[in-house]
């Protein structure tokens, strides 16, 4: 696999009143293209900050972030907007889909963001929701709403899919279905997609190609899993 993402001595400092604290401190690691990655750590470890930096939603205090041949840490606000639109698909714990739009319309929104999106109905079919395309979020279960969010992310055909606790609001059975959809993006695209999941659920680490552990804003370990378990092999 080809090295794709690199953090070099990344530091992120927040100022609160007269005090400052480092959400990330001297973080360095790399991720290969096409990997299914789990970033693991307790609350306050810096996971969400790391994800925000990866997704171009925040800027480093110091250090460098490279995504392929792009130096994200040096991008302007305008360049970051284009980077987020073209290169990154986001999936959040509480879905973040629009309640006044149908499942189809929520995915179709991607057409306003990227130049060559996948067909919305094809993507909904790939996540098992083509028969629910005309339903509103209030008519869908939590798992179905999260699958709409997954569909919206993959409709962009992004290089990177970033998922922040994507199973946190779901029961274990439904969470497994969502993880299978995300794993599928790595396994069936010949390395075109890199999926990064931020979570405190250590069980998800068993299915990952790479596990990055954070503690107190620092990288505790960056481990390759040479024999990741299949999702159905894990006792959830």
N, C-alpha and C positions, 0 to 999 in steps of 0.2 A: 504493500500500500504506500501511497505517496503522502508525505507530510503536508497537511493542509492548513491547520490552525496552529498558531504559535503565540503564546504570551511570554514576553521577555520582561521580567522584573516589574510587573504591573502593580502600581499602587493607586488606591482610590481613597481619598480623604474627604470626609464630610465635616462641615463646620456647623455646629449647633450652638447658637448664642456665642459665648466667648470660648467655648470648648471645641476641640476637634477630635475625631476618632478615625482610625483606619479600618474601613470595611474590608479592604484587601491590602495586604502588605507584602511587597516583593514576590508576587506570584509568577512563577515560571512553569510552563508545561507545553506539550504539543499534542495534537490530535491528528490522526491520519484521515485522509479522504475516504468516505464511505463507511466509517465506523459508527457503531451504535454505542454511544457513550453515556455513562451515568456519572453525574457529579453529586457526590454524597456528602452529607454533613448535617449536624444538628442546627436548630434554629440559631441565627446569629453568626453562622460560620462564614457568611459572605457569598452564599450560593446565588441569591437573586441579584446581587451586585455584579457578580461575574457574568451572569446571563444577560443583564442589561448592557454590559460593556461589549459582549459578543454580538448582541443584536443591534448595536449602534444606537441604543436609547440613552446612553450616558457616555461621558468622556473620562479618560484616565486622568489622574493627577500627575503621574509620571509612568514611564515604561512604554513598551511598544506592543501593539497587537497586529498580527498579520493574518489575513484570511486569503489563502492562495497568494496571488501577486498583489493584493490590495493591502495597503498599510492603513487599517481602519482608525488607528489611534491618531493619525495626522489629518483625517478628513475634516472638511468644513461642515457646517450644519446642512448645507444644501447637498453635499456629497453623501452625508449620512442618510438623508432622506431617500436618495436614490438607492443607496446600498440596502436599506431596510426593505424598500419596495421590490427590488429586483432579486435580492440574494437570500432573504431570510423569511421563513414561515414561522409564525408564532402560535403556540397553543398554551392556554392558561388554565389554571385550576378551575375557575368558575366560568369557563366557556367563552365569555365576551362576544357572544353573538347578539345580533340586534333583534329585540323581541317583536318589532313591528314588521319584520320581513320573514318570508317563508324560508325553509331550509335551502331551496334552490336560489332564492334571491340573496341570501347571506353568502353563498359561494360565488354567485355571479358578480358580486361586488369587486372581486379580484380583477375583473376586466378593466376597471377604472385605475388599476395600479400598475399592472404589468402588461407588456406588449404582446406576449404570446402565452396566455394562460391555457390550461387544459379545459376541455369542455365540461361545464358544470355538471351536467347530467351523468357524464361518464365517471366523474370523480365521486359523485354521490352513489353511483352504482358500485364503485370499488369499495366503499365503506358500508354497503348494504342498506342504503337509504333512498334508493331511487323511487321506491313506492311511497316514500314519505316526503317527496320533494315539495309538495304544495302545502305542507303543514307548517304552522307557526311554532316557535320554540315552546310555547305554553302547552302545545298538544304533543310534545315529545318528552320522553323520559330523560333523566340526567345523562345516561349513557348515550342516548341518541343525540342529545345536544352536543356532547363532547365529540361525537363522531362528525357532526356538522363542522365543528371547529377544526378537526383534523382534515376534513375535506377542503375547507377553505385554505388551510395552510398548504396542502399539497397541490391545490389547483394552480398556485403560483409557479409550480415546478422549481422550487428554490434549491440552492446548493446546500443550505443548512436549514434544518427544522429544530427550533428551540422550544422545549416543552417544560413549563414550570409546574411541577406537581400535577401532571395531567390526570392522575388517578386519585388524587387526594380527596375529591368530593364524591367518589364512586364506590359502590360495593365491590368486593373482590372479583366476582364473576365479570362484571361490566368492565372493571379495570383491566382485566386480562384481555378482553376484546380490544380495548384501546391500545394496549401495548403490542398486540399482534399487528395492528394496523401500522404502528410506528416502526416496528421491526421489519415489516414488509417493505418499507421505503428503502431500507438499506439492502435487503436481500434480493430484491427483484429489479433493482435499477443499476446493477453492475458498478456500484460505487459512486453513482451520480449524486446521491443524497447522503449527507452526514446528519445523523440525528443525535441531539444532545438533550438528555433529560436531567433536570435538577430535582432532587428529591431527598427526603430524610428516610425513605423506606429502603432499608438495606437489602430486602429480598429482590428488588429490581436489579441490584448489582450482579446477581447471579446470571442474568441473561445478557449482560453487556459484553461488548468486545473490549472495552476499556473502562476502568473505574478510577475517577479522580476524587480523592477524599480531601475535604477542606476542614480546617479547624482554626478558629480564631483568626480568620482572614488569611490564612496561609495554606499552601498546598502541602498536605501531610504525606500523600503518596499519589503516584500516577502509575497504575498497574494494568498491564495487558492480560486479559483473560483468554488464554489459548483454547479453552474448551468451555465456551459459554453454554449454559443449559438452555434447552428449548423451553418456551414459556409454559407449556403444559407439564413440564417436569417439576416445576417449582410448586411447593405446597403453600398456597396463599392463605 
